[in-house]
Amino acid sequence: MIALGGVIGAGLFVGSGAGIAAAGPSIVLAYAVSGLLVMFVMRMLGEMSAANPSSGSFSVHADRAIGPWAGFTAGWMFWTLLVVGVGIEAIGAAHILQGWFPGTPSWMWVLILMALFCATNLGAVANFGEFEFWFAALKIGAIALFLVLGGLAIFGLLPGTHAPGAAHLVHDGGFMPAGANGLLVGLLASLAAYGGLETVTIAAAESEDPVRGVAKAVRTTMWRIAIVYVGSMLVIVTLVPWNDKAVTESGPYAAVLDRLNVPAGGQVMNVVVLIALLSAMNANIYGSSRMAHSLVSRGQGPKILAKVSGQVPRRAVLASCAFGFFAVLLSYWWPTTVFAWLLNMVGGVVLIVWGFIAASHLLLRRRLERETPGQLVVRMWGFPYLTWLTLAGVVGALALMTLQADTRVQLYSTGGLAIALAVIGRLRQRTAR
């Protein structure tokens, strides 16, 4: 359920609107191509995590395959991404709650939410699992209902609707109204929306049967991506003109519900988006604390975070929550300078992490086949060709980021963070010898 819920986030419900506005109907192709890349990444990560379950996930694999500096770099980059994400999600959730309760300050809601999920993660790991289970169930129910209603409307089977056919797919400027450039923008937007799937391999390490859990989650990635992401995009661009202002102003899902005359469609989507934001907050606090603890336990961070109480790294949880709350404060103090720089700094982290996963897989697969072939419970297809193809895809996506002004800034900022961490990691590795 965590894997299913992890693939359905606020980036899908709201962020996909910008991708649709840029790419038009070809956003379906963009999500399919990026989904294929993500599917390969998760298959590789699943293979390595099933063979060696660890709460450090890809950071541990990079450490074993490439060296401690690589594990240090990948781990702390991902930690930075998650704690900044906690702050962003808290701000988004507070904005929705403030709309429901006019006159209340947004900082109050941020404080309440941060305290709630910090307390949840300070308790037993079962608390995190319980919250994520129900969050995932609600999100999955919402997306399933949306797809059913959308499918009925597409075929004209919903009362008050008529079958639109392919009118919105080909007649509003064509399938690729903005050409290849629009498709590239949509591709980058879709890649960002897939971030978060990696957390399932972190959580699996604390489950009763991590090998079986990882294997099952990874093996179902294909149909999750096809149905949830690609299916949703197809429903949206078939039912609503891609250039409808409501797609970006209200969000693509709300635009479809309003088009289908679903009562209070916008408020329904606000509830769903709020659930997605709260789920992401919970998952990011959990994932960042476990990643930090894994790094510290390997001597790659401040030892003060190493202590575990009741099988929970509570100091790591508190540190992650503190940095998340600090990110919120930065959004109030310096929204257009420091906070904007922080957002740019984590803009390409997911792609860097995927690059480390592919590189680690190239090295570890041969080692596993040679030393412990019995641990290969999950196998990456077409090794090593598809692994090399995935690595090339990641490099290609990073190259595409140089074509747009906003993504170019993100690439350079993320690159600066990666280089700084890599240098620190190399220096630490040398002094440890």
Sequence and secondary structure as in RCSB ss.txt:
>XXXX:A:sequence
MIALGGVIGAGLFVGSGAGIAAAGPSIVLAYAVSGLLVMFVMRMLGEMSAANPSSGSFSVHADRAIGPWAGFTAG
WMFWTLLVVGVGIEAIGAAHILQGWFPGTPSWMWVLILMALFCATNLGAVANFGEFEFWFAALKIGAIALFLVLG
GLAIFGLLPGTHAPGAAHLVHDGGFMPAGANGLLVGLLASLAAYGGLETVTIAAAESEDPVRGVAKAVRTTMWRI
AIVYVGSMLVIVTLVPWNDKAVTESGPYAAVLDRLNVPAGGQVMNVVVLIALLSAMNANIYGSSRMAHSLVSRGQ
GPKILAKVSGQVPRRAVLASCAFGFFAVLLSYWWPTTVFAWLLNMVGGVVLIVWGFIAASHLLLRRRLERETPGQ
LVVRMWGFPYLTWLTLAGVVGALALMTLQADTRVQLYSTGGLAIALAVIGRLRQRTAR
>XXXX:A:secstr
 HHHHHTS HIIIIIHHHHHHHHGGGHHHHHHHHHHHHHHHHHHHHHHHHHS  TTTHHHHHHHHT HHHHHHHH
HHHHHHHHHHHHHHHHHHHHHHHHHSTT  HHHHHHHHHHHHHHHHHS HHHHHHHHHHHHHHHHHHHHHHHHHH
HHHHTT STT    TTHHHHSSS SSTTHHHHHHHHHHHHHHHTTTTTHHHHHHTTSSSHHHHHHHHHHTHHHHI
IIIIIHHHHHHHHHS TT THHHHT HHHHHHHHTT TTHHHHHHHHHHHHHHHHHHHHHHHHHHHHHHHHHTTS
S GGG   BTTB HHHHHHHHHHHHHHHHHHHHSTTTHHHHHHHHTTTHHHHHHHHHHHHHHHHHHHHHHH GGG
 SS  TTTTHHHHHHHHHHHHHHHHGGGSHHHHHHHHHHHHHHHHHHHHHHHHHHHH 
